[in-house]
Amino acid sequence: MNTIEAKLGYLFWYAVIALSVYSLLSSIYLYIS
């Protein structure tokens, strides 16, 4: 299952998770500072 659709799906979910983690860390950083 090495199709382009699968790779795009993995990239999409990776971007979503990275964005949520980044927003969480930035909110925590703003709350601490």
Biopython code that builds the backbone (N, CA, C, O; Angstrom):
import numpy as np
from Bio.PDB.StructureBuilder import StructureBuilder

atoms = [
    (1, "MET", "N", (0.856, -1.197, 0.000)),
    (1, "MET", "CA", (0.000, 0.000, 0.000)),
    (1, "MET", "C", (0.885, 1.238, 0.000)),
    (1, "MET", "O", (0.918, 1.993, 0.972)),
    (2, "ASN", "N", (1.597, 1.435, -1.094)),
    (2, "ASN", "CA", (2.521, 2.561, -1.202)),
    (2, "ASN", "C", (2.025, 3.562, -2.228)),
    (2, "ASN", "O", (2.812, 4.147, -2.971)),
    (3, "THR", "N", (0.708, 3.755, -2.263)),
    (3, "THR", "CA", (0.141, 4.658, -3.259)),
    (3, "THR", "C", (0.327, 6.103, -2.838)),
    (3, "THR", "O", (0.671, 6.388, -1.691)),
    (4, "ILE", "N", (0.099, 7.002, -3.766)),
    (4, "ILE", "CA", (0.249, 8.428, -3.465)),
    (4, "ILE", "C", (-0.830, 8.878, -2.482)),
    (4, "ILE", "O", (-0.587, 9.737, -1.635)),
    (5, "GLU", "N", (-2.022, 8.292, -2.599)),
    (5, "GLU", "CA", (-3.091, 8.669, -1.679)),
    (5, "GLU", "C", (-2.722, 8.338, -0.240)),
    (5, "GLU", "O", (-2.990, 9.119, 0.673)),
    (6, "ALA", "N", (-2.106, 7.177, -0.043)),
    (6, "ALA", "CA", (-1.708, 6.777, 1.311)),
    (6, "ALA", "C", (-0.651, 7.732, 1.853)),
    (6, "ALA", "O", (-0.702, 8.124, 3.019)),
    (7, "LYS", "N", (0.299, 8.101, 1.012)),
    (7, "LYS", "CA", (1.351, 9.018, 1.462)),
    (7, "LYS", "C", (0.759, 10.382, 1.804)),
    (7, "LYS", "O", (1.158, 11.005, 2.788)),
    (8, "LEU", "N", (-0.193, 10.848, 0.993)),
    (8, "LEU", "CA", (-0.827, 12.136, 1.270)),
    (8, "LEU", "C", (-1.627, 12.067, 2.566)),
    (8, "LEU", "O", (-1.675, 13.033, 3.327)),
    (9, "GLY", "N", (-2.253, 10.921, 2.809)),
    (9, "GLY", "CA", (-3.014, 10.766, 4.044)),
    (9, "GLY", "C", (-2.101, 10.818, 5.258)),
    (9, "GLY", "O", (-2.419, 11.463, 6.258)),
    (10, "TYR", "N", (-0.955, 10.131, 5.165)),
    (10, "TYR", "CA", (-0.001, 10.155, 6.278)),
    (10, "TYR", "C", (0.532, 11.565, 6.499)),
    (10, "TYR", "O", (0.669, 12.006, 7.640)),
    (11, "LEU", "N", (0.833, 12.277, 5.409)),
    (11, "LEU", "CA", (1.325, 13.647, 5.535)),
    (11, "LEU", "C", (0.262, 14.545, 6.154)),
    (11, "LEU", "O", (0.569, 15.419, 6.965)),
    (12, "PHE", "N", (-1.005, 14.319, 5.758)),
    (12, "PHE", "CA", (-2.092, 15.141, 6.284)),
    (12, "PHE", "C", (-2.225, 14.962, 7.789)),
    (12, "PHE", "O", (-2.295, 15.941, 8.531)),
    (13, "TRP", "N", (-2.260, 13.700, 8.243)),
    (13, "TRP", "CA", (-2.411, 13.443, 9.673)),
    (13, "TRP", "C", (-1.179, 13.903, 10.443)),
    (13, "TRP", "O", (-1.296, 14.364, 11.579)),
    (14, "TYR", "N", (0.014, 13.783, 9.830)),
    (14, "TYR", "CA", (1.228, 14.252, 10.495)),
    (14, "TYR", "C", (1.179, 15.767, 10.689)),
    (14, "TYR", "O", (1.582, 16.282, 11.732)),
    (15, "ALA", "N", (0.680, 16.476, 9.667)),
    (15, "ALA", "CA", (0.573, 17.932, 9.759)),
    (15, "ALA", "C", (-0.457, 18.326, 10.815)),
    (15, "ALA", "O", (-0.242, 19.282, 11.560)),
    (16, "VAL", "N", (-1.569, 17.603, 10.886)),
    (16, "VAL", "CA", (-2.608, 17.911, 11.874)),
    (16, "VAL", "C", (-2.076, 17.713, 13.290)),
    (16, "VAL", "O", (-2.291, 18.553, 14.164)),
    (17, "ILE", "N", (-1.382, 16.599, 13.512)),
    (17, "ILE", "CA", (-0.837, 16.316, 14.845)),
    (17, "ILE", "C", (0.239, 17.340, 15.208)),
    (17, "ILE", "O", (0.284, 17.822, 16.339)),
    (18, "ALA", "N", (1.106, 17.669, 14.243)),
    (18, "ALA", "CA", (2.167, 18.636, 14.514)),
    (18, "ALA", "C", (1.569, 20.004, 14.839)),
    (18, "ALA", "O", (2.060, 20.703, 15.726)),
    (19, "LEU", "N", (0.509, 20.387, 14.124)),
    (19, "LEU", "CA", (-0.116, 21.688, 14.359)),
    (19, "LEU", "C", (-0.774, 21.739, 15.736)),
    (19, "LEU", "O", (-0.683, 22.750, 16.432)),
    (20, "SER", "N", (-1.435, 20.650, 16.129)),
    (20, "SER", "CA", (-2.093, 20.621, 17.439)),
    (20, "SER", "C", (-1.056, 20.665, 18.560)),
    (20, "SER", "O", (-1.244, 21.359, 19.559)),
    (21, "VAL", "N", (0.038, 19.921, 18.391)),
    (21, "VAL", "CA", (1.097, 19.927, 19.401)),
    (21, "VAL", "C", (1.742, 21.304, 19.483)),
    (21, "VAL", "O", (2.051, 21.781, 20.575)),
    (22, "TYR", "N", (1.949, 21.948, 18.329)),
    (22, "TYR", "CA", (2.560, 23.274, 18.318)),
    (22, "TYR", "C", (1.660, 24.299, 19.013)),
    (22, "TYR", "O", (2.138, 25.129, 19.786)),
    (23, "SER", "N", (0.361, 24.235, 18.733)),
    (23, "SER", "CA", (-0.559, 25.182, 19.371)),
    (23, "SER", "C", (-0.620, 24.933, 20.878)),
    (23, "SER", "O", (-0.703, 25.875, 21.667)),
    (24, "LEU", "N", (-0.577, 23.661, 21.268)),
    (24, "LEU", "CA", (-0.610, 23.334, 22.693)),
    (24, "LEU", "C", (0.638, 23.865, 23.396)),
    (24, "LEU", "O", (0.546, 24.457, 24.471)),
    (25, "LEU", "N", (1.804, 23.652, 22.784)),
    (25, "LEU", "CA", (3.050, 24.122, 23.391)),
    (25, "LEU", "C", (3.094, 25.644, 23.445)),
    (25, "LEU", "O", (3.562, 26.215, 24.430)),
    (26, "SER", "N", (2.611, 26.309, 22.395)),
    (26, "SER", "CA", (2.641, 27.773, 22.379)),
    (26, "SER", "C", (1.700, 28.336, 23.441)),
    (26, "SER", "O", (2.020, 29.335, 24.084)),
    (27, "SER", "N", (0.545, 27.704, 23.629)),
    (27, "SER", "CA", (-0.387, 28.184, 24.650)),
    (27, "SER", "C", (0.205, 27.977, 26.041)),
    (27, "SER", "O", (0.060, 28.834, 26.912)),
    (28, "ILE", "N", (0.867, 26.849, 26.250)),
    (28, "ILE", "CA", (1.513, 26.588, 27.542)),
    (28, "ILE", "C", (2.643, 27.593, 27.774)),
    (28, "ILE", "O", (2.822, 28.087, 28.887)),
    (29, "TYR", "N", (3.399, 27.892, 26.724)),
    (29, "TYR", "CA", (4.504, 28.843, 26.856)),
    (29, "TYR", "C", (3.977, 30.237, 27.192)),
    (29, "TYR", "O", (4.554, 30.948, 28.015)),
    (30, "LEU", "N", (2.876, 30.618, 26.546)),
    (30, "LEU", "CA", (2.298, 31.932, 26.825)),
    (30, "LEU", "C", (1.709, 31.966, 28.236)),
    (30, "LEU", "O", (1.728, 33.006, 28.893)),
    (31, "TYR", "N", (1.187, 30.832, 28.697)),
    (31, "TYR", "CA", (0.599, 30.778, 30.036)),
    (31, "TYR", "C", (1.680, 30.873, 31.105)),
    (31, "TYR", "O", (1.470, 31.487, 32.151)),
    (32, "ILE", "N", (2.834, 30.267, 30.845)),
    (32, "ILE", "CA", (3.928, 30.284, 31.819)),
    (32, "ILE", "C", (4.588, 31.663, 31.864)),
    (32, "ILE", "O", (4.858, 32.189, 32.944)),
    (33, "SER", "N", (4.844, 32.240, 30.704)),
    (33, "SER", "CA", (5.567, 33.515, 30.655)),
    (33, "SER", "C", (4.681, 34.708, 31.017)),
    (33, "SER", "O", (5.150, 35.847, 31.020)),
]
sb = StructureBuilder()
sb.init_structure("model")
sb.init_model(0)
sb.init_chain("A")
sb.init_seg("    ")
for serial, (resi, resn, name, xyz) in enumerate(atoms, 1):
    if name == "N":
        sb.init_residue(resn, " ", resi, " ")
    sb.init_atom(name, np.array(xyz, "f"), 0.0, 1.0, " ", f" {name:<3s}", serial, name[0])
structure = sb.get_structure()
